Amino acid sequence: MYYISMKSTIGEKGQVTIPKALRDSLALVPGTQLEFIEEHGKLVAWRVVEQDPFSALIGLAAPMDVDEFIAEMRGPRWSAELDEKP
């Protein structure tokens, strides 16, 4: 792992320009959201990756045969014989 060291100045409104070489290296484009923390006296930032809430559910249920499951949920097919009362 290597580190790129560059300087930038904090503006009047607290804004910092990320040097172009770093933006290019990290594929930071306008609209990219960053999250910040302070860690042992250092400012650490990373890209916010928004995850589809449904993707977190993938793999929670056991694998199943969907057609078999639907047939089981529907029950037997209607027939006059099954509908007759004794």
Phi and psi in radians as a Rosetta constraint file:
Dihedral C 1 N 2 CA 2 C 2 CIRCULARHARMONIC -2.219 0.35
Dihedral N 2 CA 2 C 2 N 3 CIRCULARHARMONIC 2.782 0.35
Dihedral C 2 N 3 CA 3 C 3 CIRCULARHARMONIC -2.047 0.35
Dihedral N 3 CA 3 C 3 N 4 CIRCULARHARMONIC 2.457 0.35
Dihedral C 3 N 4 CA 4 C 4 CIRCULARHARMONIC -1.810 0.35
Dihedral N 4 CA 4 C 4 N 5 CIRCULARHARMONIC 2.169 0.35
Dihedral C 4 N 5 CA 5 C 5 CIRCULARHARMONIC -1.918 0.35
Dihedral N 5 CA 5 C 5 N 6 CIRCULARHARMONIC 2.127 0.35
Dihedral C 5 N 6 CA 6 C 6 CIRCULARHARMONIC -2.472 0.35
Dihedral N 6 CA 6 C 6 N 7 CIRCULARHARMONIC 2.760 0.35
Dihedral C 6 N 7 CA 7 C 7 CIRCULARHARMONIC -1.939 0.35
Dihedral N 7 CA 7 C 7 N 8 CIRCULARHARMONIC 2.627 0.35
Dihedral C 7 N 8 CA 8 C 8 CIRCULARHARMONIC -2.612 0.35
Dihedral N 8 CA 8 C 8 N 9 CIRCULARHARMONIC 2.693 0.35
Dihedral C 8 N 9 CA 9 C 9 CIRCULARHARMONIC -1.897 0.35
Dihedral N 9 CA 9 C 9 N 10 CIRCULARHARMONIC 2.423 0.35
Dihedral C 9 N 10 CA 10 C 10 CIRCULARHARMONIC -1.317 0.35
Dihedral N 10 CA 10 C 10 N 11 CIRCULARHARMONIC 2.229 0.35
Dihedral C 10 N 11 CA 11 C 11 CIRCULARHARMONIC -1.396 0.35
Dihedral N 11 CA 11 C 11 N 12 CIRCULARHARMONIC 3.110 0.35
Dihedral C 11 N 12 CA 12 C 12 CIRCULARHARMONIC -1.002 0.35
Dihedral N 12 CA 12 C 12 N 13 CIRCULARHARMONIC -0.615 0.35
Dihedral C 12 N 13 CA 13 C 13 CIRCULARHARMONIC -1.643 0.35
Dihedral N 13 CA 13 C 13 N 14 CIRCULARHARMONIC 0.221 0.35
Dihedral C 13 N 14 CA 14 C 14 CIRCULARHARMONIC 1.459 0.35
Dihedral N 14 CA 14 C 14 N 15 CIRCULARHARMONIC 0.179 0.35
Dihedral C 14 N 15 CA 15 C 15 CIRCULARHARMONIC -1.518 0.35
Dihedral N 15 CA 15 C 15 N 16 CIRCULARHARMONIC 2.528 0.35
Dihedral C 15 N 16 CA 16 C 16 CIRCULARHARMONIC -2.204 0.35
Dihedral N 16 CA 16 C 16 N 17 CIRCULARHARMONIC 2.385 0.35
Dihedral C 16 N 17 CA 17 C 17 CIRCULARHARMONIC -1.594 0.35
Dihedral N 17 CA 17 C 17 N 18 CIRCULARHARMONIC 2.148 0.35
Dihedral C 17 N 18 CA 18 C 18 CIRCULARHARMONIC -1.382 0.35
Dihedral N 18 CA 18 C 18 N 19 CIRCULARHARMONIC 2.185 0.35
Dihedral C 18 N 19 CA 19 C 19 CIRCULARHARMONIC -0.948 0.35
Dihedral N 19 CA 19 C 19 N 20 CIRCULARHARMONIC 2.511 0.35
Dihedral C 19 N 20 CA 20 C 20 CIRCULARHARMONIC -0.980 0.35
Dihedral N 20 CA 20 C 20 N 21 CIRCULARHARMONIC -0.695 0.35
Dihedral C 20 N 21 CA 21 C 21 CIRCULARHARMONIC -1.051 0.35
Dihedral N 21 CA 21 C 21 N 22 CIRCULARHARMONIC -0.678 0.35
Dihedral C 21 N 22 CA 22 C 22 CIRCULARHARMONIC -1.248 0.35
Dihedral N 22 CA 22 C 22 N 23 CIRCULARHARMONIC -0.740 0.35
Dihedral C 22 N 23 CA 23 C 23 CIRCULARHARMONIC -1.025 0.35
Dihedral N 23 CA 23 C 23 N 24 CIRCULARHARMONIC -0.777 0.35
Dihedral C 23 N 24 CA 24 C 24 CIRCULARHARMONIC -1.137 0.35
Dihedral N 24 CA 24 C 24 N 25 CIRCULARHARMONIC -0.793 0.35
Dihedral C 24 N 25 CA 25 C 25 CIRCULARHARMONIC -1.070 0.35
Dihedral N 25 CA 25 C 25 N 26 CIRCULARHARMONIC -0.643 0.35
Dihedral C 25 N 26 CA 26 C 26 CIRCULARHARMONIC -1.746 0.35
Dihedral N 26 CA 26 C 26 N 27 CIRCULARHARMONIC 0.083 0.35
Dihedral C 26 N 27 CA 27 C 27 CIRCULARHARMONIC 0.975 0.35
Dihedral N 27 CA 27 C 27 N 28 CIRCULARHARMONIC 0.776 0.35
Dihedral C 27 N 28 CA 28 C 28 CIRCULARHARMONIC -1.577 0.35
Dihedral N 28 CA 28 C 28 N 29 CIRCULARHARMONIC 2.050 0.35
Dihedral C 28 N 29 CA 29 C 29 CIRCULARHARMONIC -2.048 0.35
Dihedral N 29 CA 29 C 29 N 30 CIRCULARHARMONIC 2.839 0.35
Dihedral C 29 N 30 CA 30 C 30 CIRCULARHARMONIC -0.935 0.35
Dihedral N 30 CA 30 C 30 N 31 CIRCULARHARMONIC 2.323 0.35
Dihedral C 30 N 31 CA 31 C 31 CIRCULARHARMONIC 1.713 0.35
Dihedral N 31 CA 31 C 31 N 32 CIRCULARHARMONIC -0.217 0.35
Dihedral C 31 N 32 CA 32 C 32 CIRCULARHARMONIC -1.147 0.35
Dihedral N 32 CA 32 C 32 N 33 CIRCULARHARMONIC 2.274 0.35
Dihedral C 32 N 33 CA 33 C 33 CIRCULARHARMONIC -1.634 0.35
Dihedral N 33 CA 33 C 33 N 34 CIRCULARHARMONIC 2.409 0.35
Dihedral C 33 N 34 CA 34 C 34 CIRCULARHARMONIC -2.071 0.35
Dihedral N 34 CA 34 C 34 N 35 CIRCULARHARMONIC 2.568 0.35
Dihedral C 34 N 35 CA 35 C 35 CIRCULARHARMONIC -1.964 0.35
Dihedral N 35 CA 35 C 35 N 36 CIRCULARHARMONIC 2.485 0.35
Dihedral C 35 N 36 CA 36 C 36 CIRCULARHARMONIC -2.138 0.35
Dihedral N 36 CA 36 C 36 N 37 CIRCULARHARMONIC 2.541 0.35
Dihedral C 36 N 37 CA 37 C 37 CIRCULARHARMONIC -2.435 0.35
Dihedral N 37 CA 37 C 37 N 38 CIRCULARHARMONIC 2.820 0.35
Dihedral C 37 N 38 CA 38 C 38 CIRCULARHARMONIC -1.821 0.35
Dihedral N 38 CA 38 C 38 N 39 CIRCULARHARMONIC 2.183 0.35
Dihedral C 38 N 39 CA 39 C 39 CIRCULARHARMONIC -2.319 0.35
Dihedral N 39 CA 39 C 39 N 40 CIRCULARHARMONIC 1.885 0.35
Dihedral C 39 N 40 CA 40 C 40 CIRCULARHARMONIC 0.926 0.35
Dihedral N 40 CA 40 C 40 N 41 CIRCULARHARMONIC 0.789 0.35
Dihedral C 40 N 41 CA 41 C 41 CIRCULARHARMONIC 1.406 0.35
Dihedral N 41 CA 41 C 41 N 42 CIRCULARHARMONIC 0.118 0.35
Dihedral C 41 N 42 CA 42 C 42 CIRCULARHARMONIC -2.038 0.35
Dihedral N 42 CA 42 C 42 N 43 CIRCULARHARMONIC 2.571 0.35
Dihedral C 42 N 43 CA 43 C 43 CIRCULARHARMONIC -1.568 0.35
Dihedral N 43 CA 43 C 43 N 44 CIRCULARHARMONIC 2.136 0.35
Dihedral C 43 N 44 CA 44 C 44 CIRCULARHARMONIC -2.075 0.35
Dihedral N 44 CA 44 C 44 N 45 CIRCULARHARMONIC 2.335 0.35
Dihedral C 44 N 45 CA 45 C 45 CIRCULARHARMONIC -2.268 0.35
Dihedral N 45 CA 45 C 45 N 46 CIRCULARHARMONIC 2.618 0.35
Dihedral C 45 N 46 CA 46 C 46 CIRCULARHARMONIC -2.582 0.35
Dihedral N 46 CA 46 C 46 N 47 CIRCULARHARMONIC 2.754 0.35
Dihedral C 46 N 47 CA 47 C 47 CIRCULARHARMONIC -1.212 0.35
Dihedral N 47 CA 47 C 47 N 48 CIRCULARHARMONIC 2.351 0.35
Dihedral C 47 N 48 CA 48 C 48 CIRCULARHARMONIC -1.422 0.35
Dihedral N 48 CA 48 C 48 N 49 CIRCULARHARMONIC 2.125 0.35
Dihedral C 48 N 49 CA 49 C 49 CIRCULARHARMONIC -1.883 0.35
Dihedral N 49 CA 49 C 49 N 50 CIRCULARHARMONIC 1.914 0.35
Dihedral C 49 N 50 CA 50 C 50 CIRCULARHARMONIC -1.383 0.35
Dihedral N 50 CA 50 C 50 N 51 CIRCULARHARMONIC 2.228 0.35
Dihedral C 50 N 51 CA 51 C 51 CIRCULARHARMONIC -1.853 0.35
Dihedral N 51 CA 51 C 51 N 52 CIRCULARHARMONIC 2.387 0.35
Dihedral C 51 N 52 CA 52 C 52 CIRCULARHARMONIC -1.071 0.35
Dihedral N 52 CA 52 C 52 N 53 CIRCULARHARMONIC 2.172 0.35
Dihedral C 52 N 53 CA 53 C 53 CIRCULARHARMONIC -1.030 0.35
Dihedral N 53 CA 53 C 53 N 54 CIRCULARHARMONIC -0.475 0.35
Dihedral C 53 N 54 CA 54 C 54 CIRCULARHARMONIC -1.333 0.35
Dihedral N 54 CA 54 C 54 N 55 CIRCULARHARMONIC -0.442 0.35
Dihedral C 54 N 55 CA 55 C 55 CIRCULARHARMONIC -1.159 0.35
Dihedral N 55 CA 55 C 55 N 56 CIRCULARHARMONIC -0.414 0.35
Dihedral C 55 N 56 CA 56 C 56 CIRCULARHARMONIC -1.195 0.35
Dihedral N 56 CA 56 C 56 N 57 CIRCULARHARMONIC -0.326 0.35
Dihedral C 56 N 57 CA 57 C 57 CIRCULARHARMONIC -1.513 0.35
Dihedral N 57 CA 57 C 57 N 58 CIRCULARHARMONIC -0.238 0.35
Dihedral C 57 N 58 CA 58 C 58 CIRCULARHARMONIC -1.104 0.35
Dihedral N 58 CA 58 C 58 N 59 CIRCULARHARMONIC 2.249 0.35
Dihedral C 58 N 59 CA 59 C 59 CIRCULARHARMONIC 1.606 0.35
Dihedral N 59 CA 59 C 59 N 60 CIRCULARHARMONIC -0.087 0.35
Dihedral C 59 N 60 CA 60 C 60 CIRCULARHARMONIC -1.294 0.35
Dihedral N 60 CA 60 C 60 N 61 CIRCULARHARMONIC -0.640 0.35
Dihedral C 60 N 61 CA 61 C 61 CIRCULARHARMONIC -1.610 0.35
Dihedral N 61 CA 61 C 61 N 62 CIRCULARHARMONIC 2.629 0.35
Dihedral C 61 N 62 CA 62 C 62 CIRCULARHARMONIC -1.167 0.35
Dihedral N 62 CA 62 C 62 N 63 CIRCULARHARMONIC 2.601 0.35
Dihedral C 62 N 63 CA 63 C 63 CIRCULARHARMONIC -1.045 0.35
Dihedral N 63 CA 63 C 63 N 64 CIRCULARHARMONIC 2.520 0.35
Dihedral C 63 N 64 CA 64 C 64 CIRCULARHARMONIC -2.601 0.35
Dihedral N 64 CA 64 C 64 N 65 CIRCULARHARMONIC 2.808 0.35
Dihedral C 64 N 65 CA 65 C 65 CIRCULARHARMONIC -1.512 0.35
Dihedral N 65 CA 65 C 65 N 66 CIRCULARHARMONIC 1.899 0.35
Dihedral C 65 N 66 CA 66 C 66 CIRCULARHARMONIC -1.089 0.35
Dihedral N 66 CA 66 C 66 N 67 CIRCULARHARMONIC -0.743 0.35
Dihedral C 66 N 67 CA 67 C 67 CIRCULARHARMONIC -1.072 0.35
Dihedral N 67 CA 67 C 67 N 68 CIRCULARHARMONIC -0.723 0.35
Dihedral C 67 N 68 CA 68 C 68 CIRCULARHARMONIC -1.137 0.35
Dihedral N 68 CA 68 C 68 N 69 CIRCULARHARMONIC -0.720 0.35
Dihedral C 68 N 69 CA 69 C 69 CIRCULARHARMONIC -1.098 0.35
Dihedral N 69 CA 69 C 69 N 70 CIRCULARHARMONIC -0.774 0.35
Dihedral C 69 N 70 CA 70 C 70 CIRCULARHARMONIC -1.130 0.35
Dihedral N 70 CA 70 C 70 N 71 CIRCULARHARMONIC -0.735 0.35
Dihedral C 70 N 71 CA 71 C 71 CIRCULARHARMONIC -1.065 0.35
Dihedral N 71 CA 71 C 71 N 72 CIRCULARHARMONIC -0.691 0.35
Dihedral C 71 N 72 CA 72 C 72 CIRCULARHARMONIC -1.169 0.35
Dihedral N 72 CA 72 C 72 N 73 CIRCULARHARMONIC -0.696 0.35
Dihedral C 72 N 73 CA 73 C 73 CIRCULARHARMONIC -1.187 0.35
Dihedral N 73 CA 73 C 73 N 74 CIRCULARHARMONIC -0.654 0.35
Dihedral C 73 N 74 CA 74 C 74 CIRCULARHARMONIC -1.271 0.35
Dihedral N 74 CA 74 C 74 N 75 CIRCULARHARMONIC -0.510 0.35
Dihedral C 74 N 75 CA 75 C 75 CIRCULARHARMONIC 1.454 0.35
Dihedral N 75 CA 75 C 75 N 76 CIRCULARHARMONIC -3.050 0.35
Dihedral C 75 N 76 CA 76 C 76 CIRCULARHARMONIC -1.157 0.35
Dihedral N 76 CA 76 C 76 N 77 CIRCULARHARMONIC 2.654 0.35
Dihedral C 76 N 77 CA 77 C 77 CIRCULARHARMONIC -1.125 0.35
Dihedral N 77 CA 77 C 77 N 78 CIRCULARHARMONIC 2.505 0.35
Dihedral C 77 N 78 CA 78 C 78 CIRCULARHARMONIC -1.158 0.35
Dihedral N 78 CA 78 C 78 N 79 CIRCULARHARMONIC 2.434 0.35
Dihedral C 78 N 79 CA 79 C 79 CIRCULARHARMONIC -2.613 0.35
Dihedral N 79 CA 79 C 79 N 80 CIRCULARHARMONIC 2.669 0.35
Dihedral C 79 N 80 CA 80 C 80 CIRCULARHARMONIC -1.079 0.35
Dihedral N 80 CA 80 C 80 N 81 CIRCULARHARMONIC -0.610 0.35
Dihedral C 80 N 81 CA 81 C 81 CIRCULARHARMONIC -1.115 0.35
Dihedral N 81 CA 81 C 81 N 82 CIRCULARHARMONIC -0.715 0.35
Dihedral C 81 N 82 CA 82 C 82 CIRCULARHARMONIC -1.260 0.35
Dihedral N 82 CA 82 C 82 N 83 CIRCULARHARMONIC -0.418 0.35
Dihedral C 82 N 83 CA 83 C 83 CIRCULARHARMONIC -1.527 0.35
Dihedral N 83 CA 83 C 83 N 84 CIRCULARHARMONIC -0.190 0.35
Dihedral C 83 N 84 CA 84 C 84 CIRCULARHARMONIC -1.204 0.35
Dihedral N 84 CA 84 C 84 N 85 CIRCULARHARMONIC 2.501 0.35
Dihedral C 84 N 85 CA 85 C 85 CIRCULARHARMONIC -1.694 0.35
Dihedral N 85 CA 85 C 85 N 86 CIRCULARHARMONIC 2.410 0.35
